[in-house]
């Protein structure tokens, strides 16, 4: 639905890595956590679509059970990262 899907996947992957690195440091941890929560929430509809339509993807990520398992796991990850927003 969005233009340049491969570029968007690469950009979101880089943002996830940068956010994870940001969590390692006290100075950037809270901002990184907010950014990751927003990112994970933003890509959640795409993951729902991937599971419902069963979009082919190489490896285990293309298996229907893995696509459906990703949805509750992503909610757990959002909650986990949200805890970082509450730290001093």
TORMINU-210268 format. One line per 4 residues: their letters; for each residue x, y, z of N, C-alpha, C, CB. Coordinates in pm, whole numbers. Atoms other than C-alpha are relative to their C-alpha. Glycine has a CB too. Layout:
N
a	X:Y:Z:X:Y:Z:X:Y:Z:X:Y:Z ~ ... .
END
This chain:
88
xxxx	80:-119:0:0:0:0:85:127:0:-92:-1:119 ~ -88:-116:-6:289:235:68:106:-10:-109:66:12:140 ~ -104:6:103:546:333:-193:134:-46:58:17:138:-67 ~ -136:43:-35:897:185:-183:2:-92:122:88:122:26 .
xxxx	9:86:-118:821:-106:53:135:-50:50:-88:-118:-30 ~ -131:49:-44:1177:-239:57:77:109:74:82:-50:-120 ~ -68:-112:-66:1318:103:145:-60:24:138:-10:128:-85 ~ 65:-21:-130:1062:137:425:40:-108:100:-152:2:-17 .
xxxx	-44:108:-89:1161:-201:567:142:26:48:-9:-138:-72 ~ -139:-29:-37:1528:-103:561:6:116:98:85:31:-126 ~ 1:-117:-88:1459:236:720:-53:-37:138:-84:113:-60 ~ 55:38:-131:1242:84:994:96:-92:74:-138:-68:-17 .
xxxx	-99:88:-64:1508:-181:1060:116:79:58:52:-101:-100 ~ -107:-86:-51:1777:83:1096:-48:77:123:49:99:-109 ~ 56:-72:-114:1549:282:1327:-12:-91:122:-138:59:-36 ~ 7:96:-112:1493:-30:1541:137:-21:63:-58:-135:-48 .
xxxx	-136:22:-51:1867:-89:1572:48:123:76:98:-33:-115 ~ -42:-123:-68:1936:275:1659:-75:19:131:-22:121:-92 ~ 78:-10:-123:1655:271:1913:49:-96:106:-146:-27:-28 ~ -52:98:-95:1789:-45:2074:133:46:58:17:-138:-68 .
xxxx	-128:-52:-48:2135:109:2097:-26:117:96:90:44:-118 ~ 34:-113:-86:1979:423:2245:-47:-42:138:-106:83:-65 ~ 45:50:-130:1826:214:2524:116:-33:93:-87:-123:-19 ~ -116:38:-80:2174:121:2641:58:116:81:106:-55:-89 .
xxxx	-59:-117:-64:2255:476:2752:-106:78:77:68:90:-104 ~ 94:-72:-85:2089:664:3036:-47:130:-65:64:29:136 ~ 33:-131:57:2102:995:2853:-103:-8:-113:127:66:-52 ~ 90:12:116:1915:870:2544:-108:-106:20:79:-32:-124 .
xxxx	89:114:-20:1720:579:2696:-148:33:-11:26:-60:131 ~ 143:-33:1:1387:752:2751:-46:40:-140:-30:113:99 ~ 36:-42:136:1380:919:2407:0:-120:-95:96:108:-51 ~ -6:119:84:1485:593:2242:-122:-90:24:129:-79:26 .
xxxx	116:84:-33:1207:408:2425:-127:56:-63:-16:-11:153 ~ 118:-60:64:942:654:2310:2:-22:-151:-8:152:31 ~ -13:22:144:1074:628:1956:-30:-144:-40:138:37:-47 ~ 26:141:31:1066:247:1963:-147:-35:18:86:-89:89 .
xxxx	143:26:-19:713:241:2103:-78:51:-121:-52:68:131 ~ 67:-55:118:600:468:1820:28:-83:-125:44:145:-23 ~ -36:80:116:788:263:1562:-73:-135:1:152:-22:-5 ~ 67:131:-9:651:-70:1686:-150:13:-22:28:-65:136 .
xxxx	143:-22:23:299:73:1692:-28:32:-148:-52:116:89 ~ 19:-38:141:343:216:1340:8:-119:-94:104:104:-40 ~ -14:115:89:452:-114:1187:-97:-113:34:142:-53:5 ~ 92:106:-40:192:-321:1372:-108:-27:-106:-67:37:132 .
xxxx	99:28:106:-77:-273:1100:60:-78:-117:-59:129:-51 ~ -64:74:110:170:-398:838:18:-147:39:137:62:-36 ~ -15:138:-45:235:-708:1048:-135:-72:3:65:-5:139 ~ 135:59:6:-140:-769:1080:-31:-38:-144:-108:98:56 .
xxxx	24:26:141:-171:-739:703:80:-119:-49:34:123:-84 ~ -86:111:42:119:-977:651:-57:-134:46:143:19:55 ~ 55:124:-53:-46:-1239:873:-133:-35:-67:-20:11:150 ~ 133:27:58:-397:-1202:729:12:-46:-145:-88:127:8 .
xxxx	-15:31:143:-285:-1213:365:99:-115:-21:46:124:-77 ~ -105:101:8:0:-1458:438:97:32:-113:-60:-140:-19 ~ -96:-45:100:255:-1267:237:122:-92:2:43:148:26 ~ -118:87:4:533:-1499:119:126:78:37:15:-63:-139 .
xxxx	-124:-61:-47:865:-1424:281:98:-114:20:-21:84:133 ~ -95:110:-14:1184:-1628:284:21:-39:145:134:38:-63 ~ -31:50:-134:1260:-1843:585:-121:-15:88:98:91:66 ~ 105:25:-98:1061:-1890:900:-100:115:8:61:-24:137 .
xxxx	90:-116:-5:914:-1537:880:-114:-13:-101:78:129:-27 ~ 105:21:99:710:-1657:581:-101:-105:40:59:-37:-129 ~ 94:102:-47:542:-1936:776:-122:67:64:69:-96:101 ~ 120:-63:-57:179:-1852:864:-1:3:153:-123:-73:-48 .
xxxx	2:0:-146:219:-1957:1227:94:104:57:37:-139:53 ~ -96:-99:-47:522:-1729:1264:-54:141:-19:134:-16:-73 ~ 59:-131:24:337:-1436:1112:-107:32:104:-60:7:-142 ~ 102:-23:-104:52:-1480:1360:64:11:138:-104:-113:-1 .
xxxx	-68:-7:-129:289:-1537:1653:65:137:21:106:-111:11 ~ -64:-130:-7:458:-1208:1574:-91:106:62:44:44:-138 ~ 92:-104:-47:144:-1010:1662:-4:12:152:-140:-28:-52 ~ -3:-16:-146:116:-1089:2035:141:30:52:-54:-124:68 .
xxxx	-138:-28:-41:496:-1086:2061:31:149:-14:99:-84:-84 ~ -25:-142:19:502:-734:1923:-67:83:109:-50:45:-138 ~ 66:-70:-111:251:-623:2189:83:-12:128:-141:-56:23 ~ -87:19:-116:479:-771:2455:123:90:-11:43:-148:11 .
xxxx	-117:-86:19:776:-585:2306:-35:147:23:56:-19:-142 ~ 43:-138:-24:581:-257:2308:-10:26:150:-137:29:-69 ~ 14:-16:-145:496:-307:2677:137:2:67:-87:-112:59 ~ -134:9:-58:856:-400:2756:78:130:-22:77:-119:-62 .
xxxx	-70:-124:30:999:-94:2582:-65:117:75:0:27:-153 ~ 70:-107:-71:734:126:2745:53:14:144:-153:-28:3 ~ -58:-6:-134:889:37:3083:120:92:5:39:-139:47 ~ -117:-87:5:1201:224:2974:-39:148:5:82:-28:-127 .
xxxx	41:-141:-4:998:546:2941:-23:46:143:-128:22:-82 ~ 29:-33:-140:931:533:3317:124:6:87:-96:-101:58 ~ -124:-1:-79:1294:506:3427:56:141:8:104:-96:-61 ~ -60:-133:-22:1484:805:3563:111:27:-97:52:14:141 .
END
